[in-house]
């Protein structure tokens, strides 16, 4: 069987030339809407790989950029990071449109596949499951990030689309849950190594668990997350070293429950399969002679302008425990950059700059897969959900072992039950632990939203001197507003609908 990488080579290129920019452009001609397609099983193999190819577009800076720059792990220098963004902000409109393109592709496939006979009926069931999982992933983002979207679950004309009103956040979450459940019932437990990267039954279970965490249905979260945890040691395990979670050498390893596939180096770049998200953390000015390259894990090139800097919210003393290996593996300071002396107050993120299998020679040649769901995330969500369900019952048997497994990898001494006298102590620990473990992975901001801690965290962030705090007036320059918990609906879509009863803007924008 052809490898998954080979199947998506060319698929993404074909779609990039022919697919709609967003759901409202469904009348745009496309080879995949032509009636000559979707006639054979191979057409559906091509179609589902086109859906996966869309994930490469979404996660290659597109969506990750807004998730990372929105929160407090980054020194904020953009309108999004400073909460000055408007409905005309392209950094929001691009991922909104990209997620709709994924929904559109999944709907095409799901609407047409029943009419085609497969000699391998299991493969047909799997393809349907994959499409449901990918569409569920899109609707999950529409729910937590934008607060709800039109629920479009079949092929529609432009005119029909304009008649479907935005659904509530609750209903959009429900659609994501429905899709993930449909996927869960159809997908295999695992794939052959040649198919690595395809969504599995347990990836769908993990995403169901994450979705239930967002809506605070902790018993349901436990139900689905436990199914992934039960495969500990067989299908999944924590990576032996923290750095292994991000190295291309361990792409599709047991730490990676679901991740977006990339192929690095000049070959990957030529095929449109490499990513530039990792390169986004490299500054445009580095001093090779003073050892800056070595401090960024041995890269051999400078980054582009507008690179990301780590904030003092993550770099300040007290965020990492003394001896936590993750600190030096995640952030670094004292680079020279373009100065004559090392810069102790400038911190950069280097956790993603690990490419030993296919080393890049430019910012857009990375082959490190980008995680959608890591096993460590599953385990820590599971511990959090168990704490909410019954702290007393699960602390010693389940919660504490998970906490200590992650601590052991980080080089930290084990905690005891006496360190967590109550449910709140566990929660507070996990809030801090998830900040440290998942920094710059696009998880911090949705975590803050689901915990309702975003305003508190950003107020502390903007009270830092290097975030523009005015010590004379004792006032921050920037501030998050309550309505910023949701992203703005792109103005172009508001205008295209022209009916506020069908497509309305989120309050405050």
Secondary structure as the mmCIF struct_conf table of DSSP 4:
data_model
#
loop_
_struct_conf.conf_type_id
_struct_conf.id
_struct_conf.beg_label_comp_id
_struct_conf.beg_label_asym_id
_struct_conf.beg_label_seq_id
_struct_conf.end_label_comp_id
_struct_conf.end_label_asym_id
_struct_conf.end_label_seq_id
HELX_RH_AL_P HELX_RH_AL_P1 UNK A 4 UNK A 8
TURN_TY1_P TURN_TY1_P1 UNK A 9 UNK A 10
HELX_RH_AL_P HELX_RH_AL_P2 UNK A 11 UNK A 18
BEND BEND1 UNK A 19 UNK A 19
BEND BEND2 UNK A 21 UNK A 22
HELX_RH_3T_P HELX_RH_3T_P1 UNK A 23 UNK A 25
TURN_TY1_P TURN_TY1_P2 UNK A 26 UNK A 27
BEND BEND3 UNK A 28 UNK A 28
TURN_TY1_P TURN_TY1_P3 UNK A 31 UNK A 33
BEND BEND4 UNK A 34 UNK A 34
TURN_TY1_P TURN_TY1_P4 UNK A 35 UNK A 36
BEND BEND5 UNK A 37 UNK A 38
BEND BEND6 UNK A 40 UNK A 40
HELX_RH_AL_P HELX_RH_AL_P3 UNK A 41 UNK A 57
HELX_RH_PI_P HELX_RH_PI_P1 UNK A 58 UNK A 62
HELX_RH_AL_P HELX_RH_AL_P4 UNK A 63 UNK A 70
BEND BEND7 UNK A 71 UNK A 71
TURN_TY1_P TURN_TY1_P5 UNK A 72 UNK A 73
STRN STRN1 UNK A 74 UNK A 74
BEND BEND8 UNK A 78 UNK A 78
TURN_TY1_P TURN_TY1_P6 UNK A 79 UNK A 83
TURN_TY1_P TURN_TY1_P7 UNK A 87 UNK A 88
HELX_RH_AL_P HELX_RH_AL_P5 UNK A 90 UNK A 112
HELX_RH_3T_P HELX_RH_3T_P2 UNK A 113 UNK A 115
BEND BEND9 UNK A 116 UNK A 116
BEND BEND10 UNK A 119 UNK A 120
HELX_RH_AL_P HELX_RH_AL_P6 UNK A 121 UNK A 146
BEND BEND11 UNK A 147 UNK A 147
STRN STRN2 UNK A 150 UNK A 150
BEND BEND12 UNK A 154 UNK A 154
HELX_RH_AL_P HELX_RH_AL_P7 UNK A 158 UNK A 161
TURN_TY1_P TURN_TY1_P8 UNK A 162 UNK A 163
BEND BEND13 UNK A 164 UNK A 164
HELX_LH_PP_P HELX_LH_PP_P1 UNK A 165 UNK A 165
STRN STRN3 UNK A 166 UNK A 166
HELX_LH_PP_P HELX_LH_PP_P2 UNK A 167 UNK A 168
HELX_RH_AL_P HELX_RH_AL_P8 UNK A 169 UNK A 184
TURN_TY1_P TURN_TY1_P9 UNK A 185 UNK A 186
BEND BEND14 UNK A 187 UNK A 187
BEND BEND15 UNK A 189 UNK A 189
HELX_RH_3T_P HELX_RH_3T_P3 UNK A 193 UNK A 195
TURN_TY1_P TURN_TY1_P10 UNK A 196 UNK A 197
BEND BEND16 UNK A 198 UNK A 198
HELX_RH_AL_P HELX_RH_AL_P9 UNK A 201 UNK A 214
TURN_TY1_P TURN_TY1_P11 UNK A 215 UNK A 216
HELX_RH_AL_P HELX_RH_AL_P10 UNK A 218 UNK A 229
TURN_TY1_P TURN_TY1_P12 UNK A 230 UNK A 231
STRN STRN4 UNK A 232 UNK A 232
TURN_TY1_P TURN_TY1_P13 UNK A 233 UNK A 235
STRN STRN5 UNK A 236 UNK A 236
BEND BEND17 UNK A 240 UNK A 241
HELX_RH_3T_P HELX_RH_3T_P4 UNK A 242 UNK A 245
TURN_TY1_P TURN_TY1_P14 UNK A 246 UNK A 246
HELX_RH_3T_P HELX_RH_3T_P5 UNK A 248 UNK A 250
TURN_TY1_P TURN_TY1_P15 UNK A 251 UNK A 252
TURN_TY1_P TURN_TY1_P16 UNK A 254 UNK A 255
STRN STRN6 UNK A 256 UNK A 260
HELX_RH_AL_P HELX_RH_AL_P11 UNK A 265 UNK A 270
TURN_TY1_P TURN_TY1_P17 UNK A 271 UNK A 272
STRN STRN7 UNK A 275 UNK A 275
TURN_TY1_P TURN_TY1_P18 UNK A 277 UNK A 277
HELX_RH_3T_P HELX_RH_3T_P6 UNK A 278 UNK A 281
BEND BEND18 UNK A 282 UNK A 282
BEND BEND19 UNK A 284 UNK A 284
HELX_RH_3T_P HELX_RH_3T_P7 UNK A 288 UNK A 290
TURN_TY1_P TURN_TY1_P19 UNK A 291 UNK A 291
HELX_RH_AL_P HELX_RH_AL_P12 UNK A 292 UNK A 295
TURN_TY1_P TURN_TY1_P20 UNK A 296 UNK A 298
BEND BEND20 UNK A 301 UNK A 301
TURN_TY1_P TURN_TY1_P21 UNK A 305 UNK A 306
STRN STRN8 UNK A 310 UNK A 310
HELX_RH_AL_P HELX_RH_AL_P13 UNK A 312 UNK A 315
BEND BEND21 UNK A 316 UNK A 316
TURN_TY1_P TURN_TY1_P22 UNK A 317 UNK A 318
BEND BEND22 UNK A 319 UNK A 320
HELX_LH_PP_P HELX_LH_PP_P3 UNK A 321 UNK A 321
TURN_TY1_P TURN_TY1_P23 UNK A 322 UNK A 323
HELX_RH_AL_P HELX_RH_AL_P14 UNK A 325 UNK A 330
STRN STRN9 UNK A 331 UNK A 332
STRN STRN10 UNK A 335 UNK A 335
TURN_TY1_P TURN_TY1_P24 UNK A 337 UNK A 338
BEND BEND23 UNK A 339 UNK A 341
STRN STRN11 UNK A 343 UNK A 343
TURN_TY1_P TURN_TY1_P25 UNK A 344 UNK A 345
STRN STRN12 UNK A 347 UNK A 347
STRN STRN13 UNK A 348 UNK A 349
TURN_TY1_P TURN_TY1_P26 UNK A 351 UNK A 352
BEND BEND24 UNK A 356 UNK A 358
BEND BEND25 UNK A 361 UNK A 362
TURN_TY1_P TURN_TY1_P27 UNK A 363 UNK A 364
STRN STRN14 UNK A 366 UNK A 366
HELX_LH_PP_P HELX_LH_PP_P4 UNK A 368 UNK A 369
STRN STRN15 UNK A 370 UNK A 374
HELX_RH_AL_P HELX_RH_AL_P15 UNK A 375 UNK A 394
HELX_RH_PI_P HELX_RH_PI_P2 UNK A 395 UNK A 399
HELX_RH_AL_P HELX_RH_AL_P16 UNK A 400 UNK A 409
TURN_TY1_P TURN_TY1_P28 UNK A 410 UNK A 411
HELX_LH_PP_P HELX_LH_PP_P5 UNK A 413 UNK A 415
HELX_RH_3T_P HELX_RH_3T_P8 UNK A 417 UNK A 419
BEND BEND26 UNK A 422 UNK A 422
HELX_RH_AL_P HELX_RH_AL_P17 UNK A 423 UNK A 437
TURN_TY1_P TURN_TY1_P29 UNK A 438 UNK A 442
HELX_RH_AL_P HELX_RH_AL_P18 UNK A 444 UNK A 451
TURN_TY1_P TURN_TY1_P30 UNK A 452 UNK A 452
HELX_RH_AL_P HELX_RH_AL_P19 UNK A 454 UNK A 462
TURN_TY1_P TURN_TY1_P31 UNK A 463 UNK A 463
BEND BEND27 UNK A 464 UNK A 464
HELX_RH_3T_P HELX_RH_3T_P9 UNK A 465 UNK A 467
TURN_TY1_P TURN_TY1_P32 UNK A 468 UNK A 468
STRN STRN16 UNK A 470 UNK A 470
TURN_TY1_P TURN_TY1_P33 UNK A 471 UNK A 474
STRN STRN17 UNK A 475 UNK A 475
BEND BEND28 UNK A 477 UNK A 477
HELX_RH_3T_P HELX_RH_3T_P10 UNK A 482 UNK A 485
BEND BEND29 UNK A 486 UNK A 486
HELX_LH_PP_P HELX_LH_PP_P6 UNK A 487 UNK A 490
HELX_RH_AL_P HELX_RH_AL_P20 UNK A 491 UNK A 497
TURN_TY1_P TURN_TY1_P34 UNK A 500 UNK A 502
BEND BEND30 UNK A 503 UNK A 503
HELX_LH_PP_P HELX_LH_PP_P7 UNK A 505 UNK A 506
TURN_TY1_P TURN_TY1_P35 UNK A 507 UNK A 508
#
